[in-house]
Amino acid sequence: MGKPKILVIYYSTYGHVKTIAEAEVRGLQKSGTVDAELYQFPETLPGDVLEKMHAAPHDTSVPEITTELLAEADGFLVGFPTRFGVAPAQVKTFFDATGSLWSKGALLGKPMGMFFSTASQHGGQESTAFSFLPHLVHHGLIYVPLGMPSPYMYETDAIVGGSPWGGGVIAGGDGSLQPTFKEIEIAEIQGEKFAEIACKLNAPEPAKTPVASDKPASEQPASEQPASATPKPASPVKEGGRFQRSVEPIRGLDLGVAHSKLLLRTVASMRGNTELQAQGVSEGDSKKINMCQAINDAMRHTLASDDTAVVFGEDVAFGGVFRCSVGLAEEFGNERIFNTPLTEQGIAGFAIGMAAMGHTAVAEIQFADYIFPAFDQIVNEAAKYRYRSGNEFNVGGLTIRAPCAAVGHGGHYHSQSPEAFFAHVPGLKVVVPRSPIQAKGLLLAAIRDPNPTLFFEPKILYRSAAEQVPTDDYVLPLSKAEVVRAGKDVTVVGYGAQMYALENAIQMIERDMPGVTCELIDLRTILPYDADTVAESVLRTGRLVVAHEAPRTQGFAAELAAEIQERCFLRLESPIERVCGLFVPHPLVFERFYMPCAVRCYEAIRRSLTY
């Protein structure tokens, strides 16, 4: 077996980046344990932009990287400048050029380090490195930052060590200046260190020597029998390799909403849906639309069929920030589709008043994160209006829509999933759809339900999820879960966008554990939720895994786990697993660590099955 091949890839707009890259190569070669080669990214920036940046001409003396070279390598050191935002553009170029290799698994499990040479202050380097991290975690790469020691060291299954700047060499100067001797020396040391890590990760696992026994093989315990007597099936997760433990399951799979089999993309699959058949709309006209358009269609049906219906919220008359209400004001007039001041408490209070007077009020809170100023109005007024009047008055015509959950770049004020706060309140209904067909049918049902309803829309699905949606008016049942995938060995429950991570986790499990089948259930309605469907499934499978994006502590999964434990305790074969967001404010650049991704769900399902 030859030495691991490590590629040092840099962007050459600034000469100081090449200098650091060459130092990294010298460090790798100095180790004597790896082969190192130097490459550069193709130039993608226009000449006039380079001139404004005072950048050096493109260096033609170093070969450009190709996807074929990436596939053959055993590890990578990638370097960028950070001046004037060049690095983010090059990061995007890098991922655009190699994305297919990652999605097919060619680069998974290969160590990758980064170095940054910057003429700006540390903040530029920090933002660039942190913007890179989510991509690495998303693609399952092993990220090995090699920066200075700092108090911000961290360690997870997929990430090892690092500096607060993501492992950069800080090299001063601009296009005409060069790094200091000290910085070059640091780069060489980093190259040596990376070689050591790459060799460890690429080393074959030592063969286990069987222990001799006086007993015949047939009488020995399975764990003591020689390999020839009891062949051990290959584990889907490399034993003893903590770096591989979280990236190995992804290999070879097309992940995410774009490849989901849960979406009814064809007319035939739509017509085969039993709920749409029951509504009498499966054989009618349909059109392929995304979830944003399906929500718009639901509101259009409401406004056309109900003269008392009004739609309002911040920027709603303009179409809304996500364009869910686009075109409604032009079609139905500004008296029925109108903007409100920026006051969530006022929006909720106004909506309650309109509903109390007999209107169908569809209010939008621009982001679910900003629903908390309206908490008192929703919890103490809307939820209790019917109860405190002895059913003499009600606000059943109230529906509050709110985009929720992670979107990849929303941070702690535009990514939260607050459904559990409201699932504690009698008098409300809480709904979270997973797809366009579901969004249209469930929203129409929520609007027409005689109870105030919160309709949380996973905004990442607005344009990523598309289905063949019936053009006719139809409703889907509230408080009724849907078994979207039948199985016999474990029950897996989620809702909203989390369904796609669970779908991918199940694909991995059923690939790696032949004969195992997983039952996947979409709750759809969080309050009142359908415990009967989940319990019936768990009584057959004996196992339950629940997942959602909201934090684990006091999350809705805890309620469901407690209910199922009470109903199914004597039939449970393993502890109920919860896979949820971390108990931290929703992070921006570290969102990939926070999320209950497919790999975390895979590991939870596997724990349940092997308990």
LUMGUNU-661438 format. One record per residue (C-alpha): residue number from 1; residue in three letters; x, y, z. Coordinates in Angstrom, 3 decimals, padded with zeros to 6 digits. Example, Ala and Ser with C-alpha at 12.3 -4.5 7.8 and 13.67 -1.06 7.14 Angstrom:
<recs>
    i   aa      east     north        up
    1  ALA   012.300  -004.500   007.800
    2  SER   013.670  -001.060   007.140
</recs>
This chain:
<recs>
    i   aa      east     north        up
    1  MET   000.000   000.000   000.000
    2  GLY   001.498   003.339  -001.058
    3  LYS   001.615   006.556   000.870
    4  PRO  -001.625   008.573   001.184
    5  LYS  -001.863   011.297  -001.441
    6  ILE  -002.699   014.733  -000.047
    7  LEU  -003.703   017.574  -002.354
    8  VAL  -002.993   021.161  -001.353
    9  ILE  -005.465   023.348  -003.263
   10  TYR  -005.371   027.122  -003.112
   11  TYR  -006.808   030.196  -004.757
   12  SER  -004.053   032.286  -006.313
   13  THR  -005.510   035.780  -006.643
   14  TYR  -003.119   036.873  -003.904
   15  GLY   000.475   035.735  -003.936
   16  HIS   000.587   035.272  -000.181
   17  VAL  -001.919   032.413  -000.407
   18  LYS   000.360   030.502  -002.776
   19  THR   003.294   031.105  -000.429
   20  ILE   001.379   029.571   002.451
   21  ALA   000.216   026.677   000.232
   22  GLU   003.811   025.925  -000.769
   23  ALA   004.773   025.913   002.906
   24  GLU   001.975   023.437   003.618
   25  VAL   003.329   021.168   000.858
   26  ARG   006.848   021.341   002.341
   27  GLY   005.448   020.373   005.729
   28  LEU   003.578   017.408   004.265
   29  GLN   006.685   016.248   002.384
   30  LYS   008.877   016.762   005.428
   31  SER   006.783   014.229   007.325
   32  GLY   007.905   011.512   004.927
   33  THR   004.611   009.696   005.379
   34  VAL   002.498   011.169   002.580
   35  ASP   002.806   012.299  -001.016
   36  ALA   001.836   015.948  -001.483
   37  GLU   000.802   017.742  -004.671
   38  LEU   000.016   021.416  -005.243
   39  TYR  -003.010   022.589  -007.265
   40  GLN  -005.048   025.759  -007.619
   41  PHE  -008.681   026.604  -008.233
   42  PRO  -009.701   027.761  -011.693
   43  GLU  -010.007   031.531  -011.961
   44  THR  -013.676   032.513  -011.931
   45  LEU  -013.595   036.224  -011.189
   46  PRO  -013.737   038.741  -014.076
   47  GLY  -010.588   040.713  -014.835
   48  ASP  -012.099   044.072  -013.847
   49  VAL  -013.004   042.676  -010.434
   50  LEU  -009.470   041.372  -009.951
   51  GLU  -008.087   044.776  -010.894
   52  LYS  -010.269   046.532  -008.324
   53  MET  -009.063   044.054  -005.733
   54  HIS  -005.392   044.847  -006.535
   55  ALA  -004.994   041.140  -007.154
   56  ALA  -002.110   039.402  -008.854
   57  PRO  -002.630   037.896  -012.330
   58  HIS  -003.769   034.280  -012.468
   59  ASP  -000.765   031.994  -011.946
   60  THR  -000.426   029.549  -014.821
   61  SER   002.590   027.713  -013.402
   62  VAL   000.485   025.550  -011.063
   63  PRO  -002.050   023.058  -012.513
   64  GLU  -005.756   023.527  -011.834
   65  ILE  -007.676   021.022  -009.736
   66  THR  -010.146   018.628  -011.382
   67  THR  -012.835   016.350  -009.997
   68  GLU  -010.861   013.326  -011.192
   69  LEU  -007.877   014.375  -009.075
   70  LEU  -010.122   014.936  -006.075
   71  ALA  -011.598   011.459  -006.381
   72  GLU  -008.155   009.830  -006.412
   73  ALA  -006.769   011.743  -003.414
   74  ASP  -006.741   010.595   000.225
   75  GLY  -007.022   014.015   001.842
   76  PHE  -007.100   017.738   001.151
   77  LEU  -005.698   020.995   002.464
   78  VAL  -007.666   023.882   000.981
   79  GLY  -006.574   027.508   001.209
   80  PHE  -008.357   030.788   000.539
   81  PRO  -007.768   034.496   000.996
   82  THR  -010.468   036.440   002.797
   83  ARG  -009.953   039.928   001.401
   84  PHE  -013.035   041.597  -000.140
   85  GLY  -015.161   038.489   000.199
   86  VAL  -013.155   036.476  -002.341
   87  ALA  -013.113   033.323  -000.225
   88  PRO  -016.878   032.778  -000.032
   89  ALA  -017.055   032.895  -003.835
   90  GLN  -014.259   030.364  -004.089
   91  VAL  -015.835   028.147  -001.467
   92  LYS  -018.972   028.079  -003.614
   93  THR  -016.894   027.294  -006.704
   94  PHE  -015.206   024.452  -004.863
   95  PHE  -018.497   022.881  -003.836
   96  ASP  -020.109   023.436  -007.230
   97  ALA  -017.197   021.638  -008.859
   98  THR  -017.150   018.699  -006.476
   99  GLY  -020.718   018.405  -005.236
  100  SER  -021.500   015.328  -007.326
  101  LEU  -018.515   013.507  -005.867
  102  TRP  -019.691   014.192  -002.338
  103  SER  -023.274   013.192  -003.039
  104  LYS  -022.040   009.878  -004.461
  105  GLY  -019.675   009.291  -001.565
  106  ALA  -016.339   009.591  -003.401
  107  LEU  -014.967   012.108  -000.888
  108  LEU  -016.756   010.965   002.237
  109  GLY  -014.518   010.077   005.144
  110  LYS  -011.464   011.795   003.669
  111  PRO  -009.743   014.277   005.990
  112  MET  -009.849   017.886   004.960
  113  GLY  -008.069   020.888   006.482
  114  MET  -008.282   024.578   005.659
  115  PHE  -005.868   027.468   005.765
  116  PHE  -006.606   031.138   005.254
  117  SER  -004.212   033.892   004.370
  118  THR  -005.779   037.261   005.011
  119  ALA  -004.992   040.896   004.493
  120  SER  -008.060   041.866   006.467
  121  GLN  -008.712   041.599   010.178
  122  HIS  -009.556   038.357   011.938
  123  GLY  -013.291   038.965   011.588
  124  GLY  -013.140   038.375   007.849
  125  GLN  -011.291   035.141   008.356
  126  GLU  -013.678   034.051   011.078
  127  SER  -016.783   034.619   008.973
  128  THR  -015.272   032.824   005.995
  129  ALA  -014.196   029.787   007.994
  130  PHE  -017.484   029.554   009.816
  131  SER  -019.432   029.864   006.558
  132  PHE  -017.424   026.914   005.265
  133  LEU  -018.151   024.631   008.219
  134  PRO  -021.837   023.874   007.538
  135  HIS  -020.960   022.729   004.007
  136  LEU  -018.365   020.308   005.348
  137  VAL  -020.744   018.830   007.896
  138  HIS  -023.576   018.705   005.348
  139  HIS  -021.445   016.697   002.944
  140  GLY  -020.161   014.395   005.686
  141  LEU  -016.496   015.329   005.315
  142  ILE  -014.056   015.025   008.181
  143  TYR  -012.987   018.564   008.948
  144  VAL  -009.518   018.890   010.512
  145  PRO  -008.813   022.532   011.347
  146  LEU  -005.180   023.156   012.184
  147  GLY  -005.112   026.606   013.716
  148  MET  -003.574   027.951   016.911
  149  PRO  -004.740   026.466   020.221
  150  SER  -007.599   028.450   021.701
  151  PRO  -010.336   028.236   024.381
  152  TYR  -012.794   027.391   021.607
  153  MET  -011.637   023.819   021.066
  154  TYR  -014.459   021.414   020.348
  155  GLU  -014.858   017.755   019.511
  156  THR  -017.728   015.813   017.962
  157  ASP  -018.117   012.666   015.913
  158  ALA  -017.355   014.480   012.682
  159  ILE  -015.188   017.400   013.788
  160  VAL  -011.799   017.463   015.491
  161  GLY  -010.204   020.356   017.337
  162  GLY  -009.639   023.807   015.976
  163  SER  -009.114   027.488   016.440
  164  PRO  -011.793   030.182   016.691
  165  TRP  -011.028   031.028   013.044
  166  GLY  -011.536   027.509   011.752
  167  GLY  -007.861   026.658   011.418
  168  GLY  -006.341   029.518   009.488
  169  VAL  -002.792   030.688   009.085
  170  ILE  -002.997   034.431   009.572
  171  ALA  -000.793   035.996   006.925
  172  GLY  -000.726   039.776   006.676
  173  GLY  -000.307   041.937   003.611
  174  ASP  -002.189   042.511   000.387
  175  GLY  -001.652   041.317  -003.150
  176  SER   001.931   042.541  -003.196
  177  LEU   002.992   041.556   000.339
  178  GLN   004.113   038.189   001.620
  179  PRO   003.604   036.305   004.895
  180  THR   006.230   036.605   007.586
  181  PHE   008.813   033.903   008.204
  182  LYS   006.961   032.946   011.368
  183  GLU   003.720   032.440   009.466
  184  ILE   005.487   030.299   006.872
  185  GLU   007.005   028.230   009.657
  186  ILE   003.552   027.717   011.185
  187  ALA   002.211   026.584   007.804
  188  GLU   004.964   023.962   007.514
  189  ILE   004.156   022.690   011.012
  190  GLN   000.507   022.459   010.031
  191  GLY   001.440   020.434   006.978
  192  GLU   003.337   017.963   009.157
  193  LYS   000.447   017.754   011.606
  194  PHE  -002.076   017.150   008.849
  195  ALA   000.094   014.366   007.421
  196  GLU   000.017   012.653   010.807
  197  ILE  -003.787   012.888   010.986
  198  ALA  -004.255   011.766   007.372
  199  CYS  -002.091   008.697   007.932
  200  LYS  -004.105   007.707   010.986
  201  LEU  -007.383   008.067   009.143
  202  ASN  -006.160   006.145   006.105
  203  ALA  -004.485   003.353   008.046
  204  PRO  -006.115  -000.075   007.615
  205  GLU  -007.691  -001.596   010.693
  206  PRO  -005.468  -004.209   012.352
  207  ALA  -006.609  -007.784   011.853
  208  LYS  -007.822  -009.535   014.986
  209  THR  -005.964  -012.740   015.853
  210  PRO  -008.416  -015.474   016.871
  211  VAL  -007.863  -016.992   020.302
  212  ALA  -007.140  -020.731   020.227
  213  SER  -009.668  -023.013   021.928
  214  ASP  -009.706  -026.725   022.817
  215  LYS  -013.426  -026.975   021.971
  216  PRO  -014.666  -027.795   018.506
  217  ALA  -015.820  -024.738   016.581
  218  SER  -019.427  -025.887   016.749
  219  GLU  -019.321  -025.831   020.583
  220  GLN  -017.623  -022.469   020.958
  221  PRO  -019.670  -019.340   021.692
  222  ALA  -020.302  -017.328   018.544
  223  SER  -018.092  -014.518   019.813
  224  GLU  -015.129  -016.917   020.197
  225  GLN  -015.450  -018.886   016.964
  226  PRO  -012.799  -018.281   014.304
  227  ALA  -013.811  -016.148   011.345
  228  SER  -013.938  -019.169   009.049
  229  ALA  -016.480  -020.884   011.319
  230  THR  -018.802  -017.931   011.803
  231  PRO  -018.485  -015.265   009.128
  232  LYS  -019.259  -011.860   010.582
  233  PRO  -021.280  -009.595   008.309
  234  ALA  -019.592  -006.342   007.458
  235  SER  -020.687  -003.583   009.800
  236  PRO  -022.252  -000.563   008.111
  237  VAL  -020.306   001.570   010.577
  238  LYS  -016.545   001.159   010.843
  239  GLU  -015.710  -000.230   014.253
  240  GLY  -013.200   001.754   016.268
  241  GLY  -013.100   004.639   013.815
  242  ARG  -014.651   007.593   015.572
  243  PHE  -014.043   009.795   012.542
  244  GLN  -015.963   007.439   010.258
  245  ARG  -018.798   006.725   012.680
  246  SER  -020.975   009.607   011.563
  247  VAL  -020.057   009.916   007.898
  248  GLU  -020.046   006.291   006.790
  249  PRO  -023.837   005.787   006.599
  250  ILE  -024.280   008.490   003.961
  251  ARG  -022.216   006.749   001.301
  252  GLY  -023.813   006.415  -002.104
  253  LEU  -027.207   007.893  -001.219
  254  ASP  -029.001   010.849  -002.759
  255  LEU  -030.223   012.729   000.290
  256  GLY  -032.772   015.454   000.871
  257  VAL  -036.090   016.728  -000.369
  258  ALA  -035.029   016.787  -004.017
  259  HIS  -034.786   012.982  -004.066
  260  SER  -037.622   012.178  -001.661
  261  LYS  -040.069   009.416  -002.445
  262  LEU  -042.581   010.950  -000.020
  263  LEU  -043.473   013.638  -002.557
  264  LEU  -046.182   012.847  -005.126
  265  ARG  -044.489   014.303  -008.184
  266  THR  -046.497   012.528  -010.863
  267  VAL  -050.179   012.504  -011.770
  268  ALA  -050.252   008.731  -011.235
  269  SER  -048.859   008.939  -007.694
  270  MET  -051.265   011.764  -006.834
  271  ARG  -054.229   009.780  -008.117
  272  GLY  -053.134   006.802  -006.046
  273  ASN  -053.339   008.762  -002.788
  274  THR  -056.188   007.372  -000.701
  275  GLU  -056.921   010.631   001.137
  276  LEU  -057.284   012.540  -002.127
  277  GLN  -059.451   009.717  -003.466
  278  ALA  -061.693   010.047  -000.423
  279  GLN  -061.997   013.784  -001.122
  280  GLY  -062.982   013.104  -004.734
  281  VAL  -060.204   015.265  -006.194
  282  SER  -057.667   012.641  -007.288
  283  GLU  -059.111   012.288  -010.789
  284  GLY  -059.518   016.006  -011.415
  285  ASP  -057.093   018.570  -012.778
  286  SER  -053.784   019.068  -011.041
  287  LYS  -050.652   021.144  -011.437
  288  LYS  -047.105   020.778  -010.226
  289  ILE  -046.480   023.509  -007.677
  290  ASN  -044.272   024.086  -004.662
  291  MET  -045.421   024.495  -001.076
  292  CYS  -045.452   028.292  -001.222
  293  GLN  -047.799   028.157  -004.222
  294  ALA  -049.964   025.495  -002.552
  295  ILE  -050.471   027.758   000.475
  296  ASN  -051.318   030.634  -001.866
  297  ASP  -053.827   028.372  -003.628
  298  ALA  -055.461   027.417  -000.313
  299  MET  -055.922   031.076   000.645
  300  ARG  -057.280   031.847  -002.813
  301  HIS  -059.906   029.098  -002.446
  302  THR  -060.818   030.483   000.984
  303  LEU  -061.198   034.049  -000.247
  304  ALA  -063.217   032.967  -003.281
  305  SER  -065.644   030.801  -001.319
  306  ASP  -065.979   032.874   001.893
  307  ASP  -066.866   036.561   001.633
  308  THR  -065.996   037.088   005.305
  309  ALA  -062.399   035.871   004.839
  310  VAL  -059.529   038.349   005.186
  311  VAL  -055.763   037.868   004.978
  312  PHE  -053.375   040.264   006.687
  313  GLY  -049.931   040.630   008.257
  314  GLU  -046.644   042.404   007.727
  315  ASP  -046.033   042.931   003.974
  316  VAL  -048.849   040.525   003.088
  317  ALA  -050.391   042.866   000.519
  318  PHE  -047.083   042.912  -001.345
  319  GLY  -047.010   039.128  -001.426
  320  GLY  -045.174   038.549   001.853
  321  VAL  -041.454   038.032   002.352
  322  PHE  -041.799   034.453   001.097
  323  ARG  -044.357   035.410  -001.616
  324  CYS  -047.056   033.145  -000.203
  325  SER  -049.760   035.787  -000.658
  326  VAL  -048.584   037.137  -004.012
  327  GLY  -051.418   038.186  -006.322
  328  LEU  -054.182   037.973  -003.705
  329  ALA  -054.524   041.718  -003.168
  330  GLU  -054.854   042.299  -006.909
  331  GLU  -057.529   039.615  -007.183
  332  PHE  -059.561   040.245  -004.019
  333  GLY  -058.833   043.870  -003.186
  334  ASN  -056.984   045.795  -000.496
  335  GLU  -059.926   045.678   001.898
  336  ARG  -059.503   041.922   002.261
  337  ILE  -055.731   041.594   001.773
  338  PHE  -053.827   044.240   003.688
  339  ASN  -050.635   045.072   005.524
  340  THR  -050.385   045.622   009.266
  341  PRO  -047.954   047.562   011.403
  342  LEU  -044.958   045.685   012.737
  343  THR  -046.627   044.493   015.935
  344  GLU  -047.256   040.793   016.431
  345  GLN  -049.339   041.394   019.541
  346  GLY  -051.476   043.801   017.536
  347  ILE  -051.827   041.371   014.617
  348  ALA  -053.019   038.592   016.938
  349  GLY  -055.344   040.879   018.888
  350  PHE  -056.852   042.305   015.710
  351  ALA  -057.315   038.779   014.301
  352  ILE  -059.049   037.641   017.496
  353  GLY  -061.401   040.626   017.313
  354  MET  -062.287   039.959   013.673
  355  ALA  -062.885   036.262   014.362
  356  ALA  -065.029   037.126   017.380
  357  MET  -067.202   039.255   015.079
  358  GLY  -067.732   036.369   012.672
  359  HIS  -064.980   036.896   010.136
  360  THR  -062.616   034.209   008.851
  361  ALA  -059.311   035.781   009.853
  362  VAL  -056.092   034.422   008.324
  363  ALA  -053.244   036.282   009.988
  364  GLU  -049.566   035.908   009.136
  365  ILE  -046.714   036.245   011.608
  366  GLN  -043.796   036.901   009.309
  367  PHE  -041.485   034.478   011.157
  368  ALA  -042.523   032.025   013.859
  369  ASP  -039.638   033.367   015.959
  370  TYR  -041.604   036.624   016.345
  371  ILE  -044.802   035.027   017.558
  372  PHE  -043.790   035.433   021.197
  373  PRO  -044.952   039.067   021.569
  374  ALA  -048.389   037.679   020.601
  375  PHE  -048.178   034.838   023.129
  376  ASP  -050.525   036.455   025.643
  377  GLN  -053.169   037.201   023.005
  378  ILE  -053.015   033.659   021.607
  379  VAL  -052.817   031.758   024.910
  380  ASN  -054.951   033.900   027.215
  381  GLU  -057.489   035.246   024.733
  382  ALA  -057.865   033.095   021.612
  383  ALA  -057.465   029.735   023.355
  384  LYS  -059.875   030.592   026.190
  385  TYR  -062.485   032.676   024.384
  386  ARG  -065.032   029.891   023.946
  387  TYR  -064.411   028.429   027.426
  388  ARG  -064.783   031.623   029.405
  389  SER  -068.029   032.551   027.618
  390  GLY  -069.583   029.135   028.156
  391  ASN  -069.562   028.624   024.373
  392  GLU  -071.643   031.756   023.853
  393  PHE  -068.811   033.343   021.835
  394  ASN  -065.828   031.902   020.007
  395  VAL  -062.937   032.785   017.728
  396  GLY  -063.037   029.581   015.712
  397  GLY  -062.557   031.534   012.503
  398  LEU  -058.982   032.416   013.511
  399  THR  -055.962   030.883   011.764
  400  ILE  -052.431   032.155   012.312
  401  ARG  -049.841   031.192   009.715
  402  ALA  -046.125   031.397   010.526
  403  PRO  -043.009   030.265   008.615
  404  CYS  -040.927   028.171   011.005
  405  ALA  -037.838   025.996   011.431
  406  ALA  -034.362   025.985   009.935
  407  VAL  -033.559   027.359   006.521
  408  GLY  -029.753   027.089   006.457
  409  HIS  -028.901   030.710   007.203
  410  GLY  -031.593   032.072   009.522
  411  GLY  -029.701   032.105   012.824
  412  HIS  -031.383   032.290   016.200
  413  TYR  -034.089   034.806   015.216
  414  HIS  -035.302   033.220   011.974
  415  SER  -035.023   029.448   012.525
  416  GLN  -036.971   028.463   015.628
  417  SER  -039.648   025.790   015.953
  418  PRO  -042.010   027.007   018.711
  419  GLU  -044.783   024.409   018.329
  420  ALA  -044.204   022.860   021.775
  421  PHE  -044.983   026.185   023.501
  422  PHE  -048.513   026.103   022.080
  423  ALA  -049.017   022.345   022.289
  424  HIS  -049.340   022.890   026.044
  425  VAL  -052.440   025.072   025.635
  426  PRO  -055.978   023.642   025.620
  427  GLY  -058.245   025.404   023.151
  428  LEU  -055.735   025.620   020.291
  429  LYS  -054.903   023.407   017.347
  430  VAL  -051.341   023.238   016.018
  431  VAL  -050.530   021.935   012.528
  432  VAL  -047.212   021.426   010.655
  433  PRO  -047.346   020.220   006.991
  434  ARG  -044.566   018.358   005.161
  435  SER  -045.396   018.982   001.479
  436  PRO  -047.498   021.018  -000.996
  437  ILE  -050.442   018.570  -001.105
  438  GLN  -050.445   018.403   002.665
  439  ALA  -050.055   022.165   003.070
  440  LYS  -053.041   022.991   000.866
  441  GLY  -055.397   020.397   002.363
  442  LEU  -054.358   020.997   005.960
  443  LEU  -054.477   024.800   005.672
  444  LEU  -057.999   024.693   004.218
  445  ALA  -058.982   022.339   007.051
  446  ALA  -057.379   024.639   009.642
  447  ILE  -059.151   027.721   008.266
  448  ARG  -062.543   025.950   008.330
  449  ASP  -062.066   024.241   011.680
  450  PRO  -064.252   025.776   014.442
  451  ASN  -061.201   026.291   016.692
  452  PRO  -058.336   028.796   016.597
  453  THR  -055.447   027.116   014.784
  454  LEU  -051.729   027.801   014.489
  455  PHE  -050.342   026.692   011.134
  456  PHE  -046.545   026.443   011.205
  457  GLU  -044.963   026.203   007.742
  458  PRO  -041.394   024.813   007.419
  459  LYS  -039.999   027.593   005.259
  460  ILE  -037.171   025.496   003.852
  461  LEU  -039.872   023.525   002.019
  462  TYR  -041.510   026.568   000.401
  463  ARG  -039.591   026.047  -002.833
  464  SER  -037.690   022.818  -002.300
  465  ALA  -040.816   020.625  -002.103
  466  ALA  -042.973   020.336  -005.234
  467  GLU  -045.858   017.982  -005.950
  468  GLN  -048.699   017.397  -008.399
  469  VAL  -051.411   019.203  -006.424
  470  PRO  -055.151   018.972  -007.246
  471  THR  -056.496   022.314  -008.390
  472  ASP  -059.894   021.686  -006.777
  473  ASP  -060.794   022.571  -003.199
  474  TYR  -060.113   019.774  -000.696
  475  VAL  -059.337   019.322   002.995
  476  LEU  -057.181   016.782   004.807
  477  PRO  -058.112   015.602   008.306
  478  LEU  -056.701   017.407   011.326
  479  SER  -055.592   015.389   014.368
  480  LYS  -055.014   012.364   012.144
  481  ALA  -051.483   011.049   011.600
  482  GLU  -050.517   009.481   008.291
  483  VAL  -048.522   006.272   007.928
  484  VAL  -046.422   007.252   004.930
  485  ARG  -044.267   004.123   004.920
  486  ALA  -045.251   000.763   006.372
  487  GLY  -042.788  -001.359   008.370
  488  LYS  -042.587  -004.079   010.985
  489  ASP  -039.467  -003.538   013.122
  490  VAL  -039.452   000.046   014.425
  491  THR  -041.861   002.994   014.431
  492  VAL  -040.331   006.316   013.373
  493  VAL  -042.352   009.490   013.964
  494  GLY  -041.830   013.083   012.855
  495  TYR  -043.531   016.042   011.208
  496  GLY  -042.744   018.898   008.854
  497  ALA  -039.326   019.050   007.196
  498  GLN  -037.962   016.469   009.623
  499  MET  -039.779   013.788   007.640
  500  TYR  -037.125   013.923   004.924
  501  ALA  -034.224   013.379   007.328
  502  LEU  -036.134   010.418   008.764
  503  GLU  -036.810   009.050   005.284
  504  ASN  -033.081   009.137   004.511
  505  ALA  -032.211   007.537   007.854
  506  ILE  -034.629   004.693   007.114
  507  GLN  -033.066   004.186   003.680
  508  MET  -029.666   003.788   005.341
  509  ILE  -030.983   001.392   007.979
  510  GLU  -032.795  -000.834   005.505
  511  ARG  -029.708  -000.884   003.286
  512  ASP  -027.341  -001.746   006.141
  513  MET  -029.634  -004.152   008.006
  514  PRO  -031.215  -006.431   005.381
  515  GLY  -034.661  -007.660   006.328
  516  VAL  -035.409  -004.729   008.650
  517  THR  -038.324  -002.465   007.712
  518  CYS  -039.226   000.805   009.408
  519  GLU  -042.703   002.316   009.743
  520  LEU  -042.655   006.074   009.141
  521  ILE  -045.489   008.219   010.524
  522  ASP  -046.156   011.909   009.895
  523  LEU  -048.062   013.382   012.862
  524  ARG  -049.188   016.442   010.837
  525  THR  -051.236   017.810   013.750
  526  ILE  -049.293   018.463   016.948
  527  LEU  -052.335   019.430   019.009
  528  PRO  -054.503   017.463   019.448
  529  TYR  -052.184   014.752   018.137
  530  ASP  -053.065   011.259   016.996
  531  ALA  -051.643   009.028   019.721
  532  ASP  -053.825   006.103   018.613
  533  THR  -052.077   005.648   015.256
  534  VAL  -048.627   005.817   016.860
  535  ALA  -049.584   003.426   019.670
  536  GLU  -051.085   000.917   017.253
  537  SER  -047.836   000.914   015.313
  538  VAL  -045.605   000.597   018.378
  539  LEU  -047.673  -002.319   019.676
  540  ARG  -046.647  -004.135   016.469
  541  THR  -043.011  -003.001   016.194
  542  GLY  -042.046  -002.716   019.866
  543  ARG  -039.789   000.279   019.185
  544  LEU  -040.237   004.031   018.768
  545  VAL  -037.979   006.833   017.520
  546  VAL  -039.310   010.414   017.551
  547  ALA  -037.558   013.358   015.899
  548  HIS  -038.110   017.101   015.562
  549  GLU  -036.016   020.228   015.032
  550  ALA  -037.010   021.968   018.256
  551  PRO  -034.714   021.437   021.286
  552  ARG  -034.939   018.075   023.024
  553  THR  -035.515   019.396   026.544
  554  GLN  -039.287   019.698   027.136
  555  GLY  -039.804   019.226   023.387
  556  PHE  -042.906   017.637   021.898
  557  ALA  -041.060   014.313   021.555
  558  ALA  -041.054   014.047   025.353
  559  GLU  -044.862   014.254   025.440
  560  LEU  -045.229   011.618   022.744
  561  ALA  -042.659   009.342   024.398
  562  ALA  -044.456   009.570   027.747
  563  GLU  -047.856   008.844   026.205
  564  ILE  -046.596   005.830   024.241
  565  GLN  -044.691   004.498   027.239
  566  GLU  -047.936   004.520   029.238
  567  ARG  -049.862   002.783   026.480
  568  CYS  -047.253   000.316   025.207
  569  PHE  -044.864  -000.307   028.104
  570  LEU  -045.186  -004.103   028.149
  571  ARG  -044.602  -004.335   024.388
  572  LEU  -041.528  -002.093   024.183
  573  GLU  -038.325  -003.876   023.150
  574  SER  -036.039  -000.881   023.710
  575  PRO  -036.101   002.594   025.267
  576  ILE  -037.910   005.226   023.229
  577  GLU  -035.393   007.329   021.316
  578  ARG  -035.657   011.093   020.839
  579  VAL  -033.622   012.849   018.129
  580  CYS  -034.013   016.599   018.413
  581  GLY  -032.268   019.924   018.153
  582  LEU  -029.630   020.687   020.745
  583  PHE  -030.523   022.629   023.886
  584  VAL  -028.895   025.836   022.676
  585  PRO  -030.171   028.928   020.844
  586  HIS  -030.518   028.011   017.178
  587  PRO  -027.021   028.644   015.780
  588  LEU  -026.118   030.239   012.483
  589  VAL  -022.840   028.800   011.209
  590  PHE  -023.105   025.711   013.413
  591  GLU  -026.652   024.871   012.373
  592  ARG  -025.516   021.546   010.928
  593  PHE  -024.377   020.447   014.384
  594  TYR  -027.687   021.519   015.895
  595  MET  -029.955   019.754   013.429
  596  PRO  -031.346   016.221   013.955
  597  CYS  -029.935   015.212   010.580
  598  ALA  -030.287   011.904   008.767
  599  VAL  -027.124   010.493   010.344
  600  ARG  -028.237   011.288   013.894
  601  CYS  -031.616   009.717   013.138
  602  TYR  -029.859   006.696   011.615
  603  GLU  -027.825   006.207   014.777
  604  ALA  -030.923   006.468   016.984
  605  ILE  -032.859   003.930   014.910
  606  ARG  -029.858   001.607   014.954
  607  ARG  -029.554   001.908   018.749
  608  SER  -033.225   001.042   019.091
  609  LEU  -032.938  -001.987   016.812
  610  THR  -029.772  -003.357   018.442
  611  TYR  -030.687  -002.702   022.071
</recs>
